[in-house]
Amino acid sequence: MLDWAQIDTVLLDMDGTLLDLHFDNHFWLEHLPLRWSEISGISLADAKAQLQSEYAELNGKIQWYCLDYWGERLQLPITELKREVMDKIQMRPDVPAFLTALKQSGRDIVLVTNAHPDSLSLKLERTDLAKYIDTLISTHEFGVTKESWALWQKLQQRLGFKNDTTLFVDDSLPILTAAQNFGIKHLLAVANPDSQQHARTINEFPAITDYTPLLQDILAHSKLRTTAN
Ligand SMILES: [Mg+2]
């Protein structure tokens, strides 16, 4: 499915790829409308409908991921509200072994998320991600999202990865397509980002519902120099 002999650098999305997207879906689709309705006095049905239409309008744009934007728009302390349901923040069960194998095999591992720096901090506080990944990047520092060509250009300038030897893993098909258009050669989709929903059928990219079957190949094609060399 993937040619691990060619892959030196692995760029990883966070939400839905390493962490269960159930937290984010629950927060934005259930908890935030509920708390907004309680605090502002509008009905829950209206709060849900209004937010869904605003989400759809901002889909893929930096504001959609920006906690400052939503805090201002709704006059609510978004990070505090997230903390109310933060017990739902969890790593996918197959991820620790996947990240360990990537690290053991000597590959460069970089987290590249559209999540706001405050969302990233909360997730690092609640999970062990930082234990496995040395470089953690929120695209907010570049002012553009992974959906945009400009982001990939800026990211490549920063990290110096080569398109031909880089794997990018994400659960968003529009984002994978943007990376493909930029020229990233190896792409992998996550078909089951939310543990509470059914896996999707993905035909556009190689896709997994579990990283475990990849481990053997990752380790068989280690990038570490052995003494025999
Ligand atoms: Mg994602």
py3Dmol code that shows the C-alpha trace and the ligand (Angstrom):
import py3Dmol

protein = """\
ATOM      1  CA  MET A   1       0.000   0.000   0.000  1.00  0.00           C
ATOM      2  CA  LEU A   2       2.858   2.402   0.867  1.00  0.00           C
ATOM      3  CA  ASP A   3       6.497   2.175  -0.219  1.00  0.00           C
ATOM      4  CA  TRP A   4       8.201   2.575   3.149  1.00  0.00           C
ATOM      5  CA  ALA A   5      11.660   2.181   1.592  1.00  0.00           C
ATOM      6  CA  GLN A   6      11.145   5.636   0.046  1.00  0.00           C
ATOM      7  CA  ILE A   7       9.668   7.380   3.078  1.00  0.00           C
ATOM      8  CA  ASP A   8      12.002   9.427   5.326  1.00  0.00           C
ATOM      9  CA  THR A   9       9.639  12.083   6.673  1.00  0.00           C
ATOM     10  CA  VAL A  10       6.141  11.567   8.059  1.00  0.00           C
ATOM     11  CA  LEU A  11       3.806  14.549   8.431  1.00  0.00           C
ATOM     12  CA  LEU A  12       0.836  13.766  10.649  1.00  0.00           C
ATOM     13  CA  ASP A  13      -2.493  15.498  11.155  1.00  0.00           C
ATOM     14  CA  MET A  14      -3.753  15.483  14.758  1.00  0.00           C
ATOM     15  CA  ASP A  15      -7.559  15.407  15.125  1.00  0.00           C
ATOM     16  CA  GLY A  16      -9.103  12.321  13.533  1.00  0.00           C
ATOM     17  CA  THR A  17      -5.664  10.994  12.547  1.00  0.00           C
ATOM     18  CA  LEU A  18      -3.871  10.530  15.886  1.00  0.00           C
ATOM     19  CA  LEU A  19      -6.669  11.560  18.249  1.00  0.00           C
ATOM     20  CA  ASP A  20     -10.282  10.378  18.226  1.00  0.00           C
ATOM     21  CA  LEU A  21     -12.355  12.980  16.373  1.00  0.00           C
ATOM     22  CA  HIS A  22     -15.275  12.153  18.660  1.00  0.00           C
ATOM     23  CA  PHE A  23     -14.148  14.886  21.082  1.00  0.00           C
ATOM     24  CA  ASP A  24     -14.198  17.607  18.404  1.00  0.00           C
ATOM     25  CA  ASN A  25     -17.465  16.431  16.846  1.00  0.00           C
ATOM     26  CA  HIS A  26     -19.079  16.261  20.273  1.00  0.00           C
ATOM     27  CA  PHE A  27     -17.782  19.680  21.301  1.00  0.00           C
ATOM     28  CA  TRP A  28     -18.723  21.628  18.140  1.00  0.00           C
ATOM     29  CA  LEU A  29     -21.960  19.813  17.287  1.00  0.00           C
ATOM     30  CA  GLU A  30     -23.386  19.133  20.761  1.00  0.00           C
ATOM     31  CA  HIS A  31     -21.651  20.813  23.682  1.00  0.00           C
ATOM     32  CA  LEU A  32     -21.028  24.286  22.238  1.00  0.00           C
ATOM     33  CA  PRO A  33     -24.602  24.691  20.892  1.00  0.00           C
ATOM     34  CA  LEU A  34     -25.918  23.511  24.276  1.00  0.00           C
ATOM     35  CA  ARG A  35     -23.813  25.922  26.332  1.00  0.00           C
ATOM     36  CA  TRP A  36     -24.446  28.807  23.883  1.00  0.00           C
ATOM     37  CA  SER A  37     -28.182  28.173  24.141  1.00  0.00           C
ATOM     38  CA  GLU A  38     -28.039  28.044  27.964  1.00  0.00           C
ATOM     39  CA  ILE A  39     -25.994  31.232  28.249  1.00  0.00           C
ATOM     40  CA  SER A  40     -27.649  33.324  25.522  1.00  0.00           C
ATOM     41  CA  GLY A  41     -31.252  32.139  26.028  1.00  0.00           C
ATOM     42  CA  ILE A  42     -31.865  31.075  22.401  1.00  0.00           C
ATOM     43  CA  SER A  43     -33.386  27.631  21.845  1.00  0.00           C
ATOM     44  CA  LEU A  44     -31.077  24.634  21.447  1.00  0.00           C
ATOM     45  CA  ALA A  45     -32.535  23.888  17.998  1.00  0.00           C
ATOM     46  CA  ASP A  46     -31.828  27.454  16.845  1.00  0.00           C
ATOM     47  CA  ALA A  47     -28.303  27.382  18.324  1.00  0.00           C
ATOM     48  CA  LYS A  48     -27.543  24.124  16.473  1.00  0.00           C
ATOM     49  CA  ALA A  49     -28.992  25.333  13.170  1.00  0.00           C
ATOM     50  CA  GLN A  50     -27.221  28.696  13.358  1.00  0.00           C
ATOM     51  CA  LEU A  51     -23.841  27.179  14.212  1.00  0.00           C
ATOM     52  CA  GLN A  52     -24.107  24.455  11.541  1.00  0.00           C
ATOM     53  CA  SER A  53     -24.672  27.075   8.869  1.00  0.00           C
ATOM     54  CA  GLU A  54     -21.751  29.189  10.109  1.00  0.00           C
ATOM     55  CA  TYR A  55     -19.480  26.114  10.207  1.00  0.00           C
ATOM     56  CA  ALA A  56     -20.429  25.275   6.621  1.00  0.00           C
ATOM     57  CA  GLU A  57     -19.618  28.819   5.507  1.00  0.00           C
ATOM     58  CA  LEU A  58     -16.172  28.807   7.135  1.00  0.00           C
ATOM     59  CA  ASN A  59     -15.244  25.222   6.265  1.00  0.00           C
ATOM     60  CA  GLY A  60     -11.522  24.987   5.436  1.00  0.00           C
ATOM     61  CA  LYS A  61     -10.817  28.611   6.352  1.00  0.00           C
ATOM     62  CA  ILE A  62      -8.550  29.669   9.190  1.00  0.00           C
ATOM     63  CA  GLN A  63     -11.477  31.172  11.171  1.00  0.00           C
ATOM     64  CA  TRP A  64     -13.175  27.779  11.401  1.00  0.00           C
ATOM     65  CA  TYR A  65     -10.181  26.542  13.419  1.00  0.00           C
ATOM     66  CA  CYS A  66      -9.690  29.794  15.344  1.00  0.00           C
ATOM     67  CA  LEU A  67     -10.818  29.797  18.971  1.00  0.00           C
ATOM     68  CA  ASP A  68     -10.387  33.592  19.148  1.00  0.00           C
ATOM     69  CA  TYR A  69     -12.813  33.974  16.262  1.00  0.00           C
ATOM     70  CA  TRP A  70     -15.494  31.811  17.929  1.00  0.00           C
ATOM     71  CA  GLY A  71     -14.901  33.369  21.339  1.00  0.00           C
ATOM     72  CA  GLU A  72     -15.515  36.796  19.840  1.00  0.00           C
ATOM     73  CA  ARG A  73     -18.414  35.679  17.650  1.00  0.00           C
ATOM     74  CA  LEU A  74     -20.313  33.893  20.441  1.00  0.00           C
ATOM     75  CA  GLN A  75     -18.962  35.897  23.385  1.00  0.00           C
ATOM     76  CA  LEU A  76     -18.044  32.625  25.091  1.00  0.00           C
ATOM     77  CA  PRO A  77     -14.817  31.312  26.712  1.00  0.00           C
ATOM     78  CA  ILE A  78     -14.251  28.506  24.204  1.00  0.00           C
ATOM     79  CA  THR A  79     -11.228  26.891  25.882  1.00  0.00           C
ATOM     80  CA  GLU A  80     -13.043  26.808  29.251  1.00  0.00           C
ATOM     81  CA  LEU A  81     -16.047  25.171  27.598  1.00  0.00           C
ATOM     82  CA  LYS A  82     -13.747  22.611  25.974  1.00  0.00           C
ATOM     83  CA  ARG A  83     -12.367  21.764  29.391  1.00  0.00           C
ATOM     84  CA  GLU A  84     -15.891  20.808  30.510  1.00  0.00           C
ATOM     85  CA  VAL A  85     -15.793  17.806  28.149  1.00  0.00           C
ATOM     86  CA  MET A  86     -12.032  17.191  27.931  1.00  0.00           C
ATOM     87  CA  ASP A  87     -12.350  13.637  29.284  1.00  0.00           C
ATOM     88  CA  LYS A  88     -13.340  12.779  25.689  1.00  0.00           C
ATOM     89  CA  ILE A  89      -9.901  13.768  24.341  1.00  0.00           C
ATOM     90  CA  GLN A  90      -8.212  10.460  23.536  1.00  0.00           C
ATOM     91  CA  MET A  91      -5.540   8.993  21.358  1.00  0.00           C
ATOM     92  CA  ARG A  92      -6.673   6.346  18.901  1.00  0.00           C
ATOM     93  CA  PRO A  93      -5.746   2.988  20.478  1.00  0.00           C
ATOM     94  CA  ASP A  94      -3.533   2.002  17.515  1.00  0.00           C
ATOM     95  CA  VAL A  95      -1.473   5.231  17.609  1.00  0.00           C
ATOM     96  CA  PRO A  96       1.150   4.671  20.377  1.00  0.00           C
ATOM     97  CA  ALA A  97       2.568   1.591  18.600  1.00  0.00           C
ATOM     98  CA  PHE A  98       2.455   3.399  15.216  1.00  0.00           C
ATOM     99  CA  LEU A  99       4.361   6.430  16.527  1.00  0.00           C
ATOM    100  CA  THR A 100       6.824   4.212  18.391  1.00  0.00           C
ATOM    101  CA  ALA A 101       7.577   2.256  15.199  1.00  0.00           C
ATOM    102  CA  LEU A 102       8.040   5.474  13.192  1.00  0.00           C
ATOM    103  CA  LYS A 103      10.434   6.796  15.802  1.00  0.00           C
ATOM    104  CA  GLN A 104      12.328   3.504  16.170  1.00  0.00           C
ATOM    105  CA  SER A 105      12.781   3.357  12.403  1.00  0.00           C
ATOM    106  CA  GLY A 106      14.615   6.699  12.439  1.00  0.00           C
ATOM    107  CA  ARG A 107      12.093   8.742  10.467  1.00  0.00           C
ATOM    108  CA  ASP A 108      11.428  12.427  11.005  1.00  0.00           C
ATOM    109  CA  ILE A 109       7.954  12.814  12.497  1.00  0.00           C
ATOM    110  CA  VAL A 110       6.149  16.157  12.439  1.00  0.00           C
ATOM    111  CA  LEU A 111       2.653  17.006  13.648  1.00  0.00           C
ATOM    112  CA  VAL A 112       0.963  19.513  11.339  1.00  0.00           C
ATOM    113  CA  THR A 113      -2.455  20.595  12.569  1.00  0.00           C
ATOM    114  CA  ASN A 114      -4.931  23.292  11.613  1.00  0.00           C
ATOM    115  CA  ALA A 115      -5.954  23.353  15.271  1.00  0.00           C
ATOM    116  CA  HIS A 116      -5.539  26.671  17.088  1.00  0.00           C
ATOM    117  CA  PRO A 117      -2.484  26.760  19.420  1.00  0.00           C
ATOM    118  CA  ASP A 118      -4.842  26.707  22.460  1.00  0.00           C
ATOM    119  CA  SER A 119      -6.564  23.560  21.123  1.00  0.00           C
ATOM    120  CA  LEU A 120      -3.162  21.996  20.515  1.00  0.00           C
ATOM    121  CA  SER A 121      -2.054  22.828  24.089  1.00  0.00           C
ATOM    122  CA  LEU A 122      -5.183  21.281  25.583  1.00  0.00           C
ATOM    123  CA  LYS A 123      -4.626  18.095  23.581  1.00  0.00           C
ATOM    124  CA  LEU A 124      -0.968  17.898  24.576  1.00  0.00           C
ATOM    125  CA  GLU A 125      -2.026  18.319  28.191  1.00  0.00           C
ATOM    126  CA  ARG A 126      -4.547  15.472  27.915  1.00  0.00           C
ATOM    127  CA  THR A 127      -2.472  13.003  25.843  1.00  0.00           C
ATOM    128  CA  ASP A 128       1.081  11.672  25.451  1.00  0.00           C
ATOM    129  CA  LEU A 129       1.542  13.045  21.917  1.00  0.00           C
ATOM    130  CA  ALA A 130       4.535  15.200  22.839  1.00  0.00           C
ATOM    131  CA  LYS A 131       6.323  12.097  24.124  1.00  0.00           C
ATOM    132  CA  TYR A 132       6.415  10.672  20.585  1.00  0.00           C
ATOM    133  CA  ILE A 133       6.687  13.753  18.356  1.00  0.00           C
ATOM    134  CA  ASP A 134       9.437  16.363  18.572  1.00  0.00           C
ATOM    135  CA  THR A 135       8.107  18.935  16.116  1.00  0.00           C
ATOM    136  CA  LEU A 136       4.551  20.187  16.631  1.00  0.00           C
ATOM    137  CA  ILE A 137       3.203  22.805  14.256  1.00  0.00           C
ATOM    138  CA  SER A 138      -0.096  24.688  14.322  1.00  0.00           C
ATOM    139  CA  THR A 139      -0.729  26.195  10.891  1.00  0.00           C
ATOM    140  CA  HIS A 140      -2.012  29.343  12.648  1.00  0.00           C
ATOM    141  CA  GLU A 141       1.594  30.491  12.846  1.00  0.00           C
ATOM    142  CA  PHE A 142       1.565  30.701   9.026  1.00  0.00           C
ATOM    143  CA  GLY A 143      -1.899  32.300   8.819  1.00  0.00           C
ATOM    144  CA  VAL A 144      -3.104  29.739   6.249  1.00  0.00           C
ATOM    145  CA  THR A 145      -4.522  26.211   6.527  1.00  0.00           C
ATOM    146  CA  LYS A 146      -3.494  22.869   5.049  1.00  0.00           C
ATOM    147  CA  GLU A 147      -6.221  23.316   2.431  1.00  0.00           C
ATOM    148  CA  SER A 148      -4.032  25.997   0.846  1.00  0.00           C
ATOM    149  CA  TRP A 149      -0.999  25.651  -1.464  1.00  0.00           C
ATOM    150  CA  ALA A 150       0.687  28.539   0.372  1.00  0.00           C
ATOM    151  CA  LEU A 151       0.790  26.530   3.581  1.00  0.00           C
ATOM    152  CA  TRP A 152       2.678  23.662   1.957  1.00  0.00           C
ATOM    153  CA  GLN A 153       5.184  26.068   0.453  1.00  0.00           C
ATOM    154  CA  LYS A 154       5.802  27.748   3.820  1.00  0.00           C
ATOM    155  CA  LEU A 155       5.959  24.412   5.600  1.00  0.00           C
ATOM    156  CA  GLN A 156       8.526  23.073   3.143  1.00  0.00           C
ATOM    157  CA  GLN A 157      10.640  26.203   3.584  1.00  0.00           C
ATOM    158  CA  ARG A 158      10.514  25.687   7.345  1.00  0.00           C
ATOM    159  CA  LEU A 159      11.101  21.929   7.479  1.00  0.00           C
ATOM    160  CA  GLY A 160      13.063  21.242   4.292  1.00  0.00           C
ATOM    161  CA  PHE A 161      11.282  17.959   3.518  1.00  0.00           C
ATOM    162  CA  LYS A 162      11.447  16.461   0.022  1.00  0.00           C
ATOM    163  CA  ASN A 163       8.131  15.738  -1.678  1.00  0.00           C
ATOM    164  CA  ASP A 164       9.316  12.370  -3.010  1.00  0.00           C
ATOM    165  CA  THR A 165      10.346  11.000   0.381  1.00  0.00           C
ATOM    166  CA  THR A 166       7.489  12.418   2.461  1.00  0.00           C
ATOM    167  CA  LEU A 167       4.329  10.714   3.675  1.00  0.00           C
ATOM    168  CA  PHE A 168       1.375  12.825   4.782  1.00  0.00           C
ATOM    169  CA  VAL A 169      -1.436  11.262   6.834  1.00  0.00           C
ATOM    170  CA  ASP A 170      -4.794  13.010   7.336  1.00  0.00           C
ATOM    171  CA  ASP A 171      -8.493  12.170   7.697  1.00  0.00           C
ATOM    172  CA  SER A 172      -9.641  15.065   5.472  1.00  0.00           C
ATOM    173  CA  LEU A 173      -9.909  14.304   1.762  1.00  0.00           C
ATOM    174  CA  PRO A 174      -9.802  17.992   0.669  1.00  0.00           C
ATOM    175  CA  ILE A 175      -6.594  18.411   2.698  1.00  0.00           C
ATOM    176  CA  LEU A 176      -5.031  15.240   1.255  1.00  0.00           C
ATOM    177  CA  THR A 177      -5.916  16.536  -2.208  1.00  0.00           C
ATOM    178  CA  ALA A 178      -4.205  19.873  -1.443  1.00  0.00           C
ATOM    179  CA  ALA A 179      -1.053  18.014  -0.347  1.00  0.00           C
ATOM    180  CA  GLN A 180      -1.212  15.873  -3.497  1.00  0.00           C
ATOM    181  CA  ASN A 181      -1.571  18.968  -5.690  1.00  0.00           C
ATOM    182  CA  PHE A 182       1.498  20.453  -4.012  1.00  0.00           C
ATOM    183  CA  GLY A 183       3.410  17.306  -4.935  1.00  0.00           C
ATOM    184  CA  ILE A 184       3.665  15.260  -1.729  1.00  0.00           C
ATOM    185  CA  LYS A 185       4.195  11.789  -3.127  1.00  0.00           C
ATOM    186  CA  HIS A 186       3.002   9.469  -0.365  1.00  0.00           C
ATOM    187  CA  LEU A 187      -0.477   9.995   1.046  1.00  0.00           C
ATOM    188  CA  LEU A 188      -2.548   8.021   3.528  1.00  0.00           C
ATOM    189  CA  ALA A 189      -6.153   8.610   4.597  1.00  0.00           C
ATOM    190  CA  VAL A 190      -7.779   7.642   7.881  1.00  0.00           C
ATOM    191  CA  ALA A 191     -11.180   6.142   7.087  1.00  0.00           C
ATOM    192  CA  ASN A 192     -12.510   6.037  10.667  1.00  0.00           C
ATOM    193  CA  PRO A 193     -11.599   9.367  12.346  1.00  0.00           C
ATOM    194  CA  ASP A 194     -14.501   9.288  14.867  1.00  0.00           C
ATOM    195  CA  SER A 195     -14.748   6.157  17.031  1.00  0.00           C
ATOM    196  CA  GLN A 196     -18.515   6.697  17.348  1.00  0.00           C
ATOM    197  CA  GLN A 197     -19.168   6.671  13.597  1.00  0.00           C
ATOM    198  CA  HIS A 198     -18.844   4.061  10.855  1.00  0.00           C
ATOM    199  CA  ALA A 199     -15.722   3.997   8.687  1.00  0.00           C
ATOM    200  CA  ARG A 200     -16.037   5.742   5.312  1.00  0.00           C
ATOM    201  CA  THR A 201     -15.198   4.117   2.000  1.00  0.00           C
ATOM    202  CA  ILE A 202     -12.242   5.976   0.502  1.00  0.00           C
ATOM    203  CA  ASN A 203     -11.211   5.350  -3.099  1.00  0.00           C
ATOM    204  CA  GLU A 204      -9.104   8.460  -3.802  1.00  0.00           C
ATOM    205  CA  PHE A 205      -6.156   7.544  -1.539  1.00  0.00           C
ATOM    206  CA  PRO A 206      -4.710   4.516   0.235  1.00  0.00           C
ATOM    207  CA  ALA A 207      -6.649   4.335   3.496  1.00  0.00           C
ATOM    208  CA  ILE A 208      -6.485   2.599   6.859  1.00  0.00           C
ATOM    209  CA  THR A 209      -8.889   1.935   9.717  1.00  0.00           C
ATOM    210  CA  ASP A 210      -6.035   0.618  11.900  1.00  0.00           C
ATOM    211  CA  TYR A 211      -2.300   1.442  11.742  1.00  0.00           C
ATOM    212  CA  THR A 212      -1.266  -1.937  13.147  1.00  0.00           C
ATOM    213  CA  PRO A 213      -0.835  -3.753   9.782  1.00  0.00           C
ATOM    214  CA  LEU A 214       1.717  -1.074   8.755  1.00  0.00           C
ATOM    215  CA  LEU A 215       4.127  -1.663  11.641  1.00  0.00           C
ATOM    216  CA  GLN A 216       6.040  -4.581  10.181  1.00  0.00           C
ATOM    217  CA  ASP A 217       6.859  -2.714   6.941  1.00  0.00           C
ATOM    218  CA  ILE A 218       7.804   0.470   8.803  1.00  0.00           C
ATOM    219  CA  LEU A 219      10.339  -1.422  10.898  1.00  0.00           C
ATOM    220  CA  ALA A 220      11.562  -3.604   8.014  1.00  0.00           C
ATOM    221  CA  HIS A 221      12.578  -0.440   6.132  1.00  0.00           C
ATOM    222  CA  SER A 222      14.455   1.292   8.930  1.00  0.00           C
ATOM    223  CA  LYS A 223      16.204   4.580   8.134  1.00  0.00           C
ATOM    224  CA  LEU A 224      18.807   4.090  10.833  1.00  0.00           C
ATOM    225  CA  ARG A 225      22.335   3.311   9.652  1.00  0.00           C
ATOM    226  CA  THR A 226      23.458  -0.068  10.875  1.00  0.00           C
ATOM    227  CA  THR A 227      27.071  -0.923  11.686  1.00  0.00           C
ATOM    228  CA  ALA A 228      27.087  -3.222   8.642  1.00  0.00           C
ATOM    229  CA  ASN A 229      26.934  -0.084   6.467  1.00  0.00           C
TER     230      ASN A 229
END
"""
ligand_1 = """\
1
MG
Mg -8.056 15.851 10.994
"""
view = py3Dmol.view(width=600, height=400)
view.addModel(protein, "pdb")
view.setStyle({"model": 0}, {"cartoon": {"style": "trace"}})
view.addModel(ligand_1, "xyz")
view.setStyle({"model": 1}, {"stick": {}})
view.zoomTo()
view.show()
